[in-house]
Amino acid sequence: MSPDLDRGHLLTEQANPASRELDLLSTADLVQLFCEEDRRPQQAVAAAAPALAQAVDAIASRLQAGGRLFYVGAGTSGRLGVLDAAECPPTFCSDPQLVQGVLAGGAPALLRSSEGLEDSFSGGRDDLINRDFSGADALVGIAAGGTTPYVHGALSHALEIGAEAIAMACVPADQAPMPCRIDIRLLTGPELLTGSTRLKAGTATKMALNILSTGVMVRLGKVFGNRMVDVSVSNAKLEDRALRILRDLAGVPREEGASLLASSHGSVKLALLMAAAALPVDGAQQHLEQAGGNLRLALQRSGAQLQGPQ
């Protein structure tokens, strides 16, 4: 869609009858109205569950084969992609290059609005090329209104080179078709503040990205049960979490857990395998590598099991 065309028909641009007198409401009524409307993002995400599941499997398949995941967007949509990408390394100890957020305008646009750059169709493609995006990779193009030229350019490029192309928008596909193979539509309806998609649309987008990245990391073996066994032990809070994981899953006291973490260079997954299989660090590392980094598979192959509650 050309920038000069009227977008007033888009669901995200329509006026919400419930907030017709928003400026006249008492503060208590205003907050209550937001609370009522903010149930819609969860409903929208739930309705998109089949597409989200398809996307998780498609992205995981690319990453298992050595590819990477890129989020591309402008404004709020792009910032949410950058946020989700930035949270993967500390949560899953993933390489910072594995999940990347590409924002129109780059790093300066995180702090200062540069929404004008979203109108460049070639900009999305060029930013991907500059990051060596290839046919082995997966792309999630995020655009609340579904019309952002920057995102369309990136998705078109992904399709052209054989990469996985996934679209995420908050309007029906017939209002704003997007070039993609998997189409995720989070239909949150008109915003209480007309056109301000940082509200319900932004909330639904954040929820959907949480599902995508966490689901993918589960499929990659970075989770055991519901524990983040690949967590990066980079500060006191995360060290405490790691020690509790060792206690809960392997029955290891804190002092012994600290010793295991030191021997495993902070790898919770490796420390768990060492404790369960009574292996030295080199032996545990070998088992883990042979299992492709999957702790559950490494435990099975070593004939060991975790003793603590799971």
C-alpha positions as CSV (number, residue, x, y, z in Angstrom):
1,M,0.0,0.0,0.0
2,S,1.4,3.4,-1.0
3,P,2.0,5.9,1.9
4,D,-0.4,8.4,0.3
5,L,-3.4,6.1,0.4
6,D,-6.1,6.4,3.0
7,R,-5.6,3.7,5.7
8,G,-8.7,4.6,7.6
9,H,-10.4,1.2,6.7
10,L,-7.7,-0.7,8.6
11,L,-8.9,-2.3,11.9
12,T,-6.1,-0.7,13.8
13,E,-7.0,2.8,12.5
14,Q,-10.7,2.7,13.3
15,A,-12.2,4.5,16.3
16,N,-13.3,2.5,19.3
17,P,-16.9,3.3,20.3
18,A,-16.1,2.4,23.9
19,S,-13.7,5.3,24.3
20,R,-15.7,8.0,22.5
21,E,-15.6,10.2,25.6
22,L,-12.2,9.0,26.9
23,D,-11.2,12.6,27.9
24,L,-14.3,13.0,30.0
25,L,-14.0,9.8,32.0
26,S,-12.9,9.9,35.6
27,T,-9.5,8.4,36.2
28,A,-11.0,5.3,37.8
29,D,-13.3,4.7,34.9
30,L,-10.5,5.3,32.4
31,V,-8.3,2.7,34.1
32,Q,-11.2,0.3,34.3
33,L,-11.9,0.7,30.6
34,F,-8.3,-0.1,29.8
35,C,-8.4,-3.2,32.0
36,E,-11.5,-4.4,30.1
37,E,-10.0,-3.8,26.7
38,D,-6.7,-5.4,27.6
39,R,-8.4,-8.8,27.7
40,R,-8.6,-8.6,23.9
41,P,-4.8,-9.2,23.2
42,Q,-4.9,-12.6,25.0
43,Q,-8.0,-13.5,23.0
44,A,-6.3,-12.4,19.8
45,V,-3.2,-14.4,20.5
46,A,-5.3,-17.5,21.3
47,A,-7.2,-17.2,18.0
48,A,-3.8,-17.2,16.2
49,A,-2.5,-20.3,18.0
50,P,-2.5,-22.5,14.8
51,A,-0.3,-20.0,12.9
52,L,1.9,-19.5,15.9
53,A,2.5,-23.2,16.3
54,Q,3.3,-23.5,12.6
55,A,5.8,-20.6,12.9
56,V,7.5,-22.2,15.9
57,D,8.1,-25.4,14.1
58,A,9.3,-23.6,10.9
59,I,11.7,-21.4,12.7
60,A,13.1,-24.2,14.9
61,S,13.7,-26.3,11.7
62,R,15.7,-23.4,10.2
63,L,17.7,-22.9,13.4
64,Q,18.4,-26.6,13.9
65,A,19.9,-26.6,10.4
66,G,22.2,-23.7,11.2
67,G,20.0,-20.7,10.3
68,R,19.1,-17.7,12.3
69,L,15.9,-15.8,13.2
70,F,15.4,-12.2,12.3
71,Y,12.6,-9.9,13.5
72,V,12.0,-6.9,11.3
73,G,9.8,-3.9,12.0
74,A,9.5,-0.2,12.4
75,G,8.4,1.9,15.4
76,T,6.8,0.0,18.2
77,S,6.6,-3.3,16.2
78,G,10.4,-3.1,15.5
79,R,11.2,-2.2,19.1
80,L,9.3,-5.2,20.4
81,G,11.3,-7.4,18.0
82,V,14.6,-6.0,19.2
83,L,13.5,-6.5,22.8
84,D,12.6,-10.2,22.3
85,A,15.9,-10.8,20.5
86,A,17.9,-9.1,23.2
87,E,16.2,-11.3,25.9
88,C,17.2,-14.6,24.3
89,P,21.0,-14.7,25.2
90,P,20.5,-14.2,28.9
91,T,17.5,-16.5,29.1
92,F,18.7,-19.3,26.8
93,C,22.5,-18.7,26.6
94,S,22.0,-18.4,22.8
95,D,24.6,-16.8,20.6
96,P,23.6,-13.1,20.1
97,Q,23.6,-13.6,16.4
98,L,21.1,-16.5,16.6
99,V,18.1,-14.2,17.1
100,Q,18.4,-10.6,15.8
101,G,16.1,-7.6,15.9
102,V,16.2,-5.3,12.8
103,L,14.6,-1.9,13.5
104,A,14.1,0.7,10.8
105,G,16.5,3.5,11.8
106,G,18.8,1.2,13.7
107,A,19.8,1.6,17.3
108,P,19.0,5.4,17.5
109,A,15.4,4.6,16.7
110,L,15.1,2.6,20.0
111,L,15.2,5.8,21.9
112,R,13.9,8.4,19.4
113,S,11.1,8.0,17.0
114,S,12.1,7.6,13.3
115,E,8.9,6.3,11.9
116,G,9.5,8.1,8.6
117,L,12.0,5.4,7.7
118,E,9.2,2.8,7.7
119,D,8.1,4.1,4.2
120,S,11.2,2.7,2.5
121,F,10.5,-0.6,0.8
122,S,14.1,-1.0,-0.2
123,G,15.3,-0.2,3.4
124,G,14.0,-3.5,4.8
125,R,15.7,-5.5,2.1
126,D,19.0,-3.5,2.4
127,D,19.1,-3.9,6.2
128,L,18.8,-7.7,5.8
129,I,21.5,-7.8,3.1
130,N,23.8,-5.8,5.4
131,R,23.4,-8.5,8.0
132,D,24.1,-11.3,5.6
133,F,20.5,-12.6,5.8
134,S,20.4,-15.8,3.7
135,G,18.0,-18.4,2.4
136,A,18.9,-20.6,5.4
137,D,17.4,-18.0,7.8
138,A,13.9,-17.2,9.1
139,L,12.2,-13.8,9.1
140,V,9.3,-12.5,11.1
141,G,8.1,-9.2,9.6
142,I,6.1,-7.3,12.2
143,A,3.7,-4.5,11.2
144,A,0.6,-3.8,13.4
145,G,-1.3,-2.2,10.5
146,G,0.1,-4.7,7.9
147,T,1.1,-2.0,5.4
148,T,4.6,-0.9,6.4
149,P,6.7,-0.8,3.2
150,Y,9.9,-1.4,5.2
151,V,8.5,-4.7,6.4
152,H,7.0,-5.6,3.1
153,G,10.4,-5.1,1.5
154,A,12.1,-7.4,4.0
155,L,9.4,-10.1,3.6
156,S,9.6,-9.9,-0.2
157,H,13.4,-10.3,-0.1
158,A,13.0,-13.4,2.2
159,L,10.6,-15.1,-0.2
160,E,12.8,-14.3,-3.2
161,I,15.9,-16.0,-1.7
162,G,14.1,-19.0,-0.2
163,A,14.2,-17.9,3.5
164,E,11.3,-18.6,5.8
165,A,8.9,-15.6,5.6
166,I,6.5,-15.1,8.5
167,A,4.2,-12.0,8.8
168,M,2.7,-10.7,12.0
169,A,0.0,-8.0,11.9
170,C,-3.1,-6.9,13.8
171,V,-5.5,-6.4,10.9
172,P,-7.3,-9.1,8.8
173,A,-5.3,-10.4,5.8
174,D,-7.9,-9.1,3.4
175,Q,-7.4,-5.5,4.6
176,A,-3.6,-5.7,4.3
177,P,-2.1,-8.7,2.5
178,M,1.6,-9.3,3.3
179,P,4.1,-11.3,1.3
180,C,4.8,-14.4,3.4
181,R,4.5,-18.2,3.8
182,I,3.0,-18.1,7.3
183,D,0.5,-15.4,8.2
184,I,0.0,-14.5,11.9
185,R,-3.0,-12.2,12.5
186,L,-3.6,-10.8,16.0
187,L,-7.0,-9.1,15.7
188,T,-7.1,-6.9,18.8
189,G,-9.7,-4.4,17.3
190,P,-9.7,-0.6,17.4
191,E,-7.5,1.0,20.0
192,L,-8.9,3.1,22.9
193,L,-6.7,5.9,21.6
194,T,-7.5,5.7,17.9
195,G,-4.5,4.4,15.9
196,S,-2.1,4.1,18.9
197,T,-1.0,0.5,18.2
198,R,1.5,0.6,21.1
199,L,-1.5,-0.3,23.2
200,K,-3.5,-3.5,22.5
201,A,-1.7,-4.3,19.3
202,G,1.7,-3.9,21.0
203,T,0.6,-6.1,23.9
204,A,-0.6,-8.9,21.6
205,T,2.6,-8.6,19.6
206,K,4.8,-8.9,22.7
207,M,2.7,-12.0,23.8
208,A,3.1,-13.6,20.4
209,L,6.8,-13.0,20.3
210,N,7.2,-14.5,23.8
211,I,5.5,-17.6,22.5
212,L,7.6,-17.8,19.3
213,S,11.0,-17.4,20.9
214,T,10.3,-19.6,23.9
215,G,8.7,-22.3,21.8
216,V,11.6,-22.3,19.4
217,M,14.1,-22.6,22.3
218,V,12.1,-25.4,23.8
219,R,12.3,-27.2,20.4
220,L,16.0,-26.6,20.3
221,G,16.5,-28.4,23.7
222,K,17.3,-25.3,25.7
223,V,14.6,-26.2,28.3
224,F,14.2,-29.2,30.5
225,G,10.7,-29.6,31.9
226,N,9.9,-26.0,32.6
227,R,13.4,-25.0,33.7
228,M,15.7,-22.7,31.6
229,V,18.7,-25.1,31.8
230,D,20.7,-23.0,29.4
231,V,20.3,-19.8,31.4
232,S,23.4,-17.6,31.3
233,V,24.9,-17.4,34.9
234,S,25.9,-13.7,34.5
235,N,24.8,-12.1,37.7
236,A,23.9,-13.0,41.3
237,K,20.2,-13.4,40.5
238,L,20.9,-15.8,37.7
239,E,23.5,-17.7,39.8
240,D,20.9,-18.2,42.5
241,R,18.4,-19.4,39.9
242,A,21.0,-21.9,38.6
243,L,21.7,-23.2,42.0
244,R,18.0,-23.7,42.7
245,I,17.7,-25.6,39.4
246,L,20.5,-27.9,40.4
247,R,18.9,-28.4,43.8
248,D,15.4,-29.0,42.4
249,L,16.3,-31.3,39.5
250,A,19.4,-33.1,40.8
251,G,19.1,-32.8,44.6
252,V,22.4,-30.9,44.7
253,P,23.1,-28.7,47.8
254,R,24.1,-25.1,47.1
255,E,27.8,-25.6,48.0
256,E,28.1,-28.6,45.7
257,G,26.1,-26.8,43.1
258,A,28.5,-23.8,43.2
259,S,31.4,-26.2,42.7
260,L,29.7,-27.9,39.7
261,L,28.9,-24.5,38.1
262,A,32.5,-23.5,38.5
263,S,33.7,-26.8,36.9
264,S,31.2,-26.4,34.0
265,H,32.1,-22.7,33.4
266,G,28.6,-21.7,34.4
267,S,26.8,-24.2,32.2
268,V,23.7,-25.4,34.2
269,K,22.9,-28.0,31.6
270,L,26.4,-29.4,31.9
271,A,26.4,-29.3,35.7
272,L,23.1,-31.2,35.8
273,L,24.5,-33.9,33.5
274,M,27.7,-34.1,35.6
275,A,25.6,-34.5,38.8
276,A,23.2,-37.1,37.4
277,A,25.7,-39.3,35.6
278,A,28.6,-38.8,38.0
279,L,30.7,-37.7,35.0
280,P,33.7,-35.4,34.9
281,V,33.3,-32.2,32.9
282,D,35.0,-33.6,29.8
283,G,32.9,-36.7,29.7
284,A,29.7,-34.8,30.3
285,Q,30.6,-32.4,27.6
286,Q,31.1,-35.2,25.1
287,H,27.7,-36.8,25.9
288,L,26.0,-33.4,25.6
289,E,27.7,-32.7,22.2
290,Q,26.7,-36.1,20.9
291,A,23.1,-35.4,21.9
292,G,23.2,-32.1,20.0
293,G,23.0,-30.1,23.3
294,N,19.8,-31.8,24.3
295,L,20.0,-32.6,28.0
296,R,17.1,-35.1,28.1
297,L,18.7,-37.0,25.2
298,A,22.1,-36.9,26.8
299,L,20.7,-38.3,30.1
300,Q,19.0,-41.1,28.2
301,R,22.2,-42.0,26.3
302,S,24.3,-41.9,29.5
303,G,21.8,-44.1,31.3
304,A,21.3,-41.5,34.0
305,Q,18.3,-39.6,35.3
306,L,17.7,-36.6,37.4
307,Q,16.6,-37.5,40.9
308,G,14.9,-34.3,42.1
309,P,11.4,-33.1,41.6
310,Q,10.6,-32.1,38.0
